Amino acid sequence: MICKNFLHDVTGHVAEITSPNKAIIHFTLDGVLQTAFLKIQRFYKDGKCLPDNENLNKYIKISNKVKFSCHIIDNAEPGQCKWFITNCWRHIESEQHTATLSTGIMNVAGTVMDLKQRHGMLVMTDLLENEFRVHFLASKVYIYGKRLSASKPLSSHLQIEDKVYFDAIPCFPEENNQKCNWFATCVHKGKKPEDLYKDPNRIETTETDKDGLNRSVNNFVLNNEVSSSHCQQQELVPPEYASTINTCETVKQTHSANADNSFNNSFNNSFNNSFNNSFNNSFNNSGLGEMESSKEDANPRAEHDPKLNAKMLHDIKLLTNNPKAVFAKSNGIIMGIINEEYGVILGEFQRNIFESILFHRSNAFLFKMNLAHSKLSEIFIEGDRVRFIAVNAPKQFVCEWIATQVSVANFAEEGDEQGEDHEVQIVEESPNVQILE
C-alpha cells in the first residue's frame, strides 16, 4: 500500500529562515520542487532537542542540507508550504559521524501481510518507494478505540490484505523472523486511542523514582587509570548520600577522545584492558555485585521493591516506545551490568566520542531471543560489543541516552569466526518482542 501523505528520511536544503524559530525547507519529489515548513521545536542537534529560547540561525544557515520526516498539510493554499516537518536535523556527510539518526512514523496506512496467533506484519510503501516492514503485537492493536482482548487471536478482527493505520519505531531486522525494520507501537482500525504518547521533551523522571537506579550507577567509580590516549574522562566520585532522597546526585558523563584510531580496533584493545581492570575493582568494592549486602553503597529498593522497579520501567517505556522521538543507531560496548535487569553501554556517536546509554533487559536481544526474563550478568560481560538504538534521556537522568533495543547478533557472528566468543547461558526463552509487555 502506498502512503501518499507521509515522507520519511527526506534530504533537502534550507531555503529561507523566516524568523528566529521558523524556516522553509526545499526538496524534490518526482522532479517537482516541494516546500516544507519547519518550526524550531521540531529541530534536533545530535539527536537532542534544542534548549529553550534558542535561535535557528545558530544551528542552520541558508543552503545547509537537512534530513527530515514530514506529512502533507491538508487544504494548503497556493503559495503556502505543502508539507509540515515533524523532525529535522543537519545532514553532514562525514566519516566522523558514526551514529545514524531516524524518526518514528505516525498515523500512516499499511496493509496486513502476515498474521500469526498474537503477532503479525504490516507493509507500507511511501512516495519515495521506500518499503516499511512493520512487526506488530496483538497487545498493540486497537479496534475502534478498544484494545484487542488478550484471549482473542488477531484473526478474530484482522485479515490478510486489511488496511490499517499504525505508528512505529525503528528496530533491528535481524532480531525478528519477518526481517522487519520497524516495530508498531499502535495499530488501529477506526478511532485511534487518545493520549498514547507524551512529548518526549517533557518527560522527567522524579528523584524518588530513579533514586535506586541513580545510586547504582553512581557506584560505578571510574578511577583515573584509563589510557588518556583513547578516552579522556574525569574521575567520577561516589556522592555523599544525604539523609533524604532528593539530594541524590546523578552521574551524567560524556566520554570523548582525540585519537584517530577506530573504535573497533585500538579502542577495544587498549580501553578494555585498562578500563575493565579499574571498573571491575570499583564495581566489586562498591557492593553492587551484592546489592542487598550494603544499604549505604546501594539502594536495596532498586533490586527488591517491585513497585519501584515497575515505575522505573514504566517511565523508560514512555520514552522508548514513543514514535515522536528521534532515534540514534550505532555501536558500543558493555560498560557494566548494574543489576540483573539494567546495564550501561558506552556508545560511539562520533568518531572517538562516546556517551552513556542505560538499557533494560526487556530491550536486549540475543539471536532473536528477548532477554526479558534472563539475568544480564549471565549474558553479558564488560567489553562485549553490541549495537543499539537509543533515544535521548530526560534532563537529570542517570545516563545521556536510553536504549530502545540492544543486539549482539552481528558481533557474536564475528566472534564465532574469530574464536573470540564467550559462553552464555539462557535462563528462560521469551518471545522476540520489542519491549516487555
C-alpha positions in Angstrom: 0.0 0.0 0.0 1.4 3.4 -1.0 1.1 6.1 1.7 0.7 9.5 0.0 0.6 11.8 2.9 3.9 10.9 4.7 7.6 11.1 3.8 10.4 9.7 5.9 14.2 10.3 5.8 14.0 13.0 3.2 17.0 15.1 2.2 16.5 18.8 1.5 18.2 22.2 2.0 17.4 25.3 3.9 15.8 27.8 1.5 14.8 30.6 3.9 14.9 31.3 7.6 11.7 33.4 8.1 12.1 34.1 11.8 14.3 33.0 14.8 12.1 30.0 15.2 10.8 29.2 11.7 12.3 28.1 8.3 11.4 27.0 4.9 12.9 23.8 3.5 13.1 22.8 -0.2 13.3 19.3 -1.6 12.4 17.5 -4.8 9.7 14.8 -5.3 9.3 13.2 -8.7 11.2 16.1 -10.2 8.9 18.7 -8.7 10.2 21.3 -6.2 8.4 20.9 -2.8 8.3 23.3 0.2 8.2 22.2 3.8 7.6 24.3 6.9 10.0 23.9 9.9 9.4 25.1 13.5 12.3 25.2 15.9 10.6 22.8 18.3 11.0 20.1 15.5 14.7 20.7 15.1 17.3 18.4 16.8 21.0 18.8 17.4 22.9 15.5 17.7 19.6 13.7 18.4 18.6 16.1 21.2 16.0 18.8 21.3 17.3 22.4 21.4 17.4 24.3 24.7 14.6 26.9 25.3 15.0 30.4 23.8 17.4 29.2 21.2 17.7 30.7 17.6 17.5 28.6 14.5 20.2 30.7 12.9 22.7 29.3 15.4 22.2 25.8 14.0 21.3 26.1 10.3 22.2 28.5 7.5 20.8 29.1 4.1 21.6 26.2 1.7 22.5 23.8 4.6 21.5 20.2 3.9 19.0 18.7 6.3 17.3 15.3 6.9 13.7 15.2 8.0 10.3 13.5 8.0 7.1 15.3 7.1 3.4 14.9 6.4 1.2 16.7 4.0 -0.7 19.8 5.1 -4.4 19.4 4.3 -6.1 22.2 2.3 -2.8 24.2 1.9 -3.5 27.4 0.0 -1.5 28.4 -3.1 1.9 29.9 -2.1 1.9 28.1 1.2 4.1 25.2 2.2 2.6 21.8 1.2 4.4 19.8 3.9 4.9 20.1 7.6 8.2 18.8 9.1 7.8 16.6 12.2 11.5 16.1 12.9 14.6 17.6 11.4 18.4 17.8 11.8 21.5 18.9 9.9 22.7 16.4 7.4 26.5 16.4 7.5 28.3 13.9 5.3 31.3 13.0 7.4 33.1 9.8 8.4 33.4 11.3 11.9 29.6 10.8 12.5 29.2 7.1 13.2 25.6 7.2 14.6 22.7 7.4 12.2 19.5 9.3 13.2 15.9 8.4 12.4 12.5 9.4 13.5 9.5 7.3 14.3 6.5 7.2 12.0 2.9 8.1 13.0 -0.6 8.0 11.5 0.3 6.2 8.3 -1.7 3.5 6.5 -0.4 0.0 5.9 -1.5 -3.4 4.7 -1.6 -6.6 6.8 0.6 -9.1 5.0 1.1 -11.8 7.7 -0.9 -13.0 10.7 0.0 -15.4 13.5 -1.9 -16.1 16.7 -0.8 -12.9 18.5 1.6 -11.1 16.2 1.9 -10.2 12.5 3.5 -8.0 9.9 2.4 -4.8 8.0 3.9 -3.4 4.8 3.7 0.2 3.7 5.4 2.0 0.7 5.9 5.8 0.7 6.0 8.1 -2.3 9.8 7.7 -2.4 9.3 4.0 -3.0 10.8 3.1 0.4 9.3 -0.1 1.8 8.4 -0.3 5.5 8.1 -3.8 7.0 6.4 -3.4 10.4 6.3 -6.1 13.1 3.3 -5.8 15.4 1.8 -7.5 18.5 -1.8 -8.1 19.4 -1.3 -6.1 22.6 -0.7 -3.0 20.4 -3.9 -3.5 18.3 -7.0 -1.3 18.9 -10.3 -1.9 17.2 -12.5 1.3 17.2 -10.7 2.7 20.3 -10.6 -0.6 22.3 -7.5 -2.8 22.8 -7.8 -6.3 21.4 -8.6 -8.7 24.2 -5.7 -10.9 25.4 -7.9 -14.0 24.9 -8.6 -13.4 21.2 -6.3 -14.2 18.2 -5.5 -11.5 15.7 -7.6 -13.3 13.1 -10.7 -12.5 15.1 -10.6 -8.9 13.9 -7.9 -8.7 11.1 -7.5 -10.5 7.8 -4.7 -10.6 5.2 -4.8 -7.5 2.9 -6.7 -5.5 5.5 -5.9 -1.8 5.6 -5.0 -0.3 9.0 -3.3 2.7 10.4 -0.2 2.5 12.6 2.6 4.2 14.5 6.1 2.6 14.6 9.6 3.0 15.9 12.9 1.6 14.3 14.2 -1.8 15.2 16.9 -4.3 14.1 15.5 -6.6 11.4 18.0 -9.4 12.4 16.1 -9.8 15.7 12.7 -10.8 14.3 11.7 -13.6 11.9 9.9 -11.3 9.4 13.1 -9.2 9.0 11.0 -6.1 9.9 12.9 -2.9 10.4 10.0 -1.2 12.3 8.0 -2.1 15.4 4.5 -0.9 15.8 3.6 1.0 18.9 -0.1 1.2 17.9 -2.2 -0.5 15.1 -5.7 0.7 14.8 -8.9 0.4 12.9 -11.4 3.2 13.3 -10.8 5.7 16.1 -7.3 5.9 17.5 -6.9 5.9 21.3 -6.0 9.3 22.8 -3.0 10.2 24.9 -0.9 7.2 23.9 2.3 9.2 24.0 3.8 12.1 25.9 6.0 14.7 24.5 9.5 13.1 24.8 11.0 16.5 25.6 8.7 16.9 28.6 9.1 13.6 30.3 11.0 13.9 33.5 11.8 11.1 35.9 11.3 12.1 39.5 14.1 11.8 42.1 12.1 9.3 44.1 11.5 7.0 41.1 15.1 7.0 39.9 16.8 7.1 43.3 17.7 3.4 43.4 19.0 3.4 39.9 20.9 6.6 40.5 22.7 5.1 43.5 23.5 2.0 41.5 25.0 3.9 38.5 26.8 6.3 40.8 28.6 3.5 42.5 30.4 2.7 39.2 33.5 4.6 40.4 35.8 5.2 37.4 39.4 5.6 38.5 41.9 7.7 36.5 43.6 4.5 35.3 42.2 4.7 31.8 44.6 5.4 29.0 44.3 9.1 28.1 45.3 8.5 24.5 42.0 6.7 23.9 39.4 8.1 26.3 39.7 11.3 28.3 37.4 11.3 31.2 37.0 12.8 34.6 37.1 10.8 37.8 33.6 10.0 38.9 33.4 10.1 42.7 30.5 8.4 44.5 28.2 11.0 46.0 28.0 11.6 49.7 24.5 10.4 50.2 22.4 12.7 52.4 19.5 11.5 54.6 16.9 12.5 52.1 16.3 11.0 48.6 16.0 14.4 46.9 19.7 15.2 47.5 20.9 12.2 45.5 23.2 13.5 42.7 23.1 11.9 39.2 26.2 11.0 37.2 25.9 12.0 33.6 29.3 11.6 31.8 30.3 12.2 28.2 33.4 10.3 27.1 35.5 12.0 24.4 38.7 11.2 22.8 41.2 12.8 20.4 42.8 9.7 19.0 42.4 8.9 15.3 42.2 5.2 15.8 38.9 3.5 15.1 36.5 2.3 17.8 36.5 -1.3 16.9 40.3 -1.7 16.8 42.6 0.2 19.1 39.8 1.5 21.4 38.6 -2.0 22.2 42.1 -3.3 22.7 43.6 -0.5 24.9 40.5 0.9 26.5 39.0 -2.5 27.6 42.3 -3.7 29.2 42.7 -0.6 31.4 39.1 0.3 31.9 37.9 -3.2 32.8 40.5 -3.6 35.5 39.7 -0.4 37.3 35.9 -0.8 36.6 35.8 -4.3 37.9 37.7 -3.3 41.0 35.5 -0.3 41.8 32.4 -2.4 40.9 33.2 -5.1 43.3 34.2 -2.6 46.0 31.0 -0.7 45.6 28.9 -3.6 46.7 26.8 -3.6 43.5 27.5 -7.2 42.9 25.6 -7.9 46.1 23.1 -5.0 46.3 21.3 -6.4 49.3 24.5 -6.5 51.3 25.0 -2.8 51.7 22.4 -0.1 52.4 24.9 2.7 52.0 26.6 1.8 48.7 23.5 0.5 47.0 19.8 1.0 47.4 18.1 -2.3 48.0 14.8 -0.9 46.8 16.1 -0.8 43.2 16.5 -4.5 43.4 13.7 -5.7 45.6 10.9 -3.2 45.6 8.6 -4.4 42.7 6.6 -1.1 42.7 9.8 1.0 42.2 11.1 -1.4 39.5 7.7 -1.2 37.7 7.6 2.6 37.9 11.1 3.0 36.6 10.4 0.6 33.7 7.1 2.4 33.0 9.0 5.7 32.7 11.5 4.2 30.4 8.8 2.7 28.2 7.2 6.2 27.9 10.4 7.2 26.1 11.5 4.1 24.2 8.0 3.4 22.8 7.4 6.9 21.6 7.4 7.4 17.8 7.6 11.2 18.4 11.2 10.8 19.5 14.5 10.9 17.4 16.4 7.6 17.5 20.1 7.1 17.2 21.6 3.9 15.9 25.3 2.9 16.4 27.8 0.5 18.0 29.2 0.4 21.5 30.5 -1.8 24.3 29.0 -3.0 27.6 30.3 -0.6 30.2 28.9 -2.6 33.1 25.9 -4.5 34.5 24.2 -2.6 37.3 22.0 -5.5 38.4 20.1 -8.4 36.8 17.8 -6.0 35.0 19.8 -2.9 34.0 23.1 -2.4 32.2 25.1 0.6 30.8 26.6 0.8 27.3 29.4 3.1 26.2 28.1 4.1 22.8 30.0 5.8 19.9 28.1 8.7 18.4 31.0 10.4 16.6 34.5 9.0 15.9 36.1 8.5 19.3 33.3 10.4 21.1 31.3 8.2 23.4 28.2 8.7 25.6 26.5 6.6 28.3 23.3 4.6 27.5 21.1 2.8 30.0 19.3 -0.4 28.9 16.8 -2.7 30.4 16.9 -6.4 29.8 13.4 -6.4 28.1 15.0 -4.4 25.3 18.1 -6.7 24.9 18.2 -9.5 22.2 20.4 -12.5 21.6 19.9 -14.2 18.3 16.2 -13.2 18.1 15.7 -14.2 21.7 14.4 -11.5 24.0 16.2 -11.4 27.4 13.3 -10.0 29.4 13.5 -13.0 31.9 17.2 -13.6 31.8 19.9 -12.4 34.2 22.1 -9.8 32.4 25.1 -10.9 34.4 24.9 -14.4 32.9 24.6 -13.0 29.3 27.0 -10.0 29.1 30.5 -9.3 30.3 32.2 -5.9 30.4 33.7 -5.1 27.0 31.1 -7.1 24.9 30.4 -5.3 21.6 26.8 -4.5 20.9 24.6 -2.5 18.5 22.0 -0.2 19.9 19.1 2.0 19.1 18.5 4.8 21.7 16.6 7.9 22.5 17.8 11.0 24.3 17.2 10.7 28.1 15.4 13.4 30.1 17.3 16.1 31.9 19.0 15.0 35.1 18.7 11.3 34.2 21.5 8.9 35.1 22.7 8.5 31.5 22.6 10.6 28.4 20.6 8.0 26.4 18.1 5.2 27.0 18.2 2.2 24.6 15.1 1.1 22.8 16.9 -2.1 21.5 20.3 -3.8 22.1 21.5 -6.5 19.8 24.6 -8.7 19.7 23.7 -10.7 16.5 26.3 -9.4 14.1 29.1 -9.1 16.6 28.5 -12.5 18.0 28.8 -14.0 14.5 32.1 -12.2 14.0 33.3 -13.6 17.4 32.4 -17.1 16.3 34.5 -16.8 13.2 37.5 -15.5 15.1 37.1 -17.9 18.1 36.6 -15.0 20.5 33.1 -15.6 21.7 32.4 -16.4 25.4 29.8 -18.9 26.7 26.4 -17.5 27.5 23.6 -19.1 29.4 20.0 -18.5 28.6 17.8 -18.9 31.7 14.4 -18.7 30.0 13.2 -18.0 26.5 10.9 -15.1 25.7 9.1 -14.0 22.6 11.1 -11.7 20.2 9.2 -8.6 21.2 10.5 -5.1 21.2 9.8 -4.4 24.9 8.4 -6.2 27.9 4.6 -6.0 27.9 
